[in-house]
Amino acid sequence: MYDHISLQVTDVPTSRHFYEAVLAPLGIVSGHDDGVSVGFFGSNEESFWLSPAERRDDRELHIAFRAPNREVVREFHQAAMAIGAEILNAPRIFTEYHENYYGAFLRDPDGHNVEAVCHLPEE
């Protein structure tokens, strides 16, 4: 269902310590640290991320839903446009994540960052 969730936190090292302790019994371990964000991974492909808060007073939640192909990402974007949702990023490849990361990002009514992503090459 979901691809990944990202929490914006005020102190990444402190939050990393907390989540490493409480998620370990669930088989979820930290596996990525780029010096800014930390990624946690379990036995499935879904992931959980901690990133620095951009705003202290109102932090957004980021949820990414996995799409089976790039056309579904485009349909997600079209559906968002049809209801007048704020578009953060139109569908495109985000090579900063990996060469086949194809996603679209929008803002939900409460200000959260919602994404559809496909990790497969174009069919």
Secondary structure, DSSP 8 states (H G I E B T S, - for coil): -EEEEEEEES-HHHHHHHHHHHHGGGT-EEEEE-SS-EEEE-SSS-EEEEEE-S-SSS--EEEEEE-SSHHHHHHHHHHHHHTT-EEEEEEEE-TTT-TT-EEEEEE-TTS-EEEEEE-S---
